[in-house]
Amino acid sequence: MAWRVIAYGDKVWHVAALAERPAHSCVWHLRLSFRVDSGRMQEPALWADYPVEASSRSALFLHADRIPETALARLLAERLT
């Protein structure tokens, strides 16, 4: 299930948020997955790190919920070029 849905260019993109914590670290990092809505959702995902960290997963997702759509679209544009 998509965490967010954004429009970029002439396509609709499903964005999923993932919390990652590297081994031997107490800080969680945010990774985002962008997948174009093709009806079948079989297209490969574009992955991007988002510059936000938190000491807990719940705090990380609270930060993620505040990310504006314009920032998501900018990050997607960087990955497409």
Backbone torsions as a table, in degrees:
resi	resn	phi	psi	omega
1	MET	NA	138.7	-179.6
2	ALA	-74.6	140.5	174.7
3	TRP	-79.4	-39.3	177.2
4	ARG	-141.7	156.6	174.0
5	VAL	-127.2	126.2	-179.7
6	ILE	-128.4	156.3	174.3
7	ALA	-104.3	130.9	175.7
8	TYR	-141.8	126.2	-174.6
9	GLY	65.1	-131.9	178.8
10	ASP	-104.5	18.8	-176.9
11	LYS	-123.9	158.4	173.9
12	VAL	-104.7	132.0	-177.4
13	TRP	-117.2	137.8	174.2
14	HIS	-98.2	128.8	-178.3
15	VAL	-112.1	131.2	176.0
16	ALA	-119.5	142.3	179.5
17	ALA	-106.1	140.1	-178.5
18	LEU	-135.1	135.5	175.6
19	ALA	-98.3	128.5	178.4
20	GLU	-123.5	139.0	174.4
21	ARG	-127.4	113.3	179.1
22	PRO	-61.6	155.0	178.3
23	ALA	-58.2	141.5	177.8
24	HIS	62.6	30.0	177.8
25	SER	-128.4	151.0	177.4
26	CYS	-108.4	9.7	-176.9
27	VAL	-111.5	132.4	177.0
28	TRP	-92.1	142.4	178.8
29	HIS	-117.3	149.3	-179.0
30	LEU	-98.3	128.0	172.9
31	ARG	-119.4	141.9	-179.6
32	LEU	-120.0	142.0	177.4
33	SER	-114.9	128.7	177.3
34	PHE	-113.1	125.8	179.8
35	ARG	-134.1	127.8	-179.9
36	VAL	-69.5	141.3	179.4
37	ASP	-82.2	102.7	-179.5
38	SER	-106.6	6.0	-176.9
39	GLY	91.9	-32.0	-179.5
40	ARG	-109.2	-14.7	-180.0
41	MET	57.1	36.1	179.3
42	GLN	-103.4	0.5	178.0
43	GLU	-69.8	147.8	178.1
44	PRO	-67.2	149.4	-178.9
45	ALA	-87.2	149.7	170.3
46	LEU	-100.2	129.3	-178.0
47	TRP	-107.5	143.7	178.9
48	ALA	-147.6	140.4	172.3
49	ASP	-83.1	139.0	175.9
50	TYR	-109.9	135.2	-173.3
51	PRO	-75.6	68.3	174.6
52	VAL	-142.2	139.8	179.3
53	GLU	-132.7	156.3	177.8
54	ALA	-154.6	161.0	-179.0
55	SER	-84.0	-10.2	176.7
56	SER	-140.6	157.2	177.9
57	ARG	-63.8	-42.1	-178.1
58	SER	-63.5	-39.6	176.9
59	ALA	-65.2	-37.6	178.8
60	LEU	-62.6	-44.9	-179.5
61	PHE	-70.4	-27.6	173.1
62	LEU	-64.5	-41.9	175.6
63	HIS	-63.5	-42.1	-177.6
64	ALA	-62.3	-37.0	179.9
65	ASP	-63.8	-19.6	-179.2
66	ARG	-92.0	-0.6	-180.0
67	ILE	-71.3	123.5	179.5
68	PRO	-72.3	154.4	179.4
69	GLU	-59.9	-32.4	179.4
70	THR	-63.8	-37.1	177.6
71	ALA	-68.0	-38.7	177.3
72	LEU	-64.5	-43.2	179.8
73	ALA	-64.9	-37.8	178.1
74	ARG	-64.9	-42.9	178.1
75	LEU	-64.4	-40.7	176.5
76	LEU	-63.2	-42.8	179.2
77	ALA	-60.4	-38.9	177.8
78	GLU	-63.2	-38.2	-178.8
79	ARG	-73.4	-28.8	-178.8
80	LEU	-79.8	-18.6	-178.7
81	THR	-97.9	NA	NA
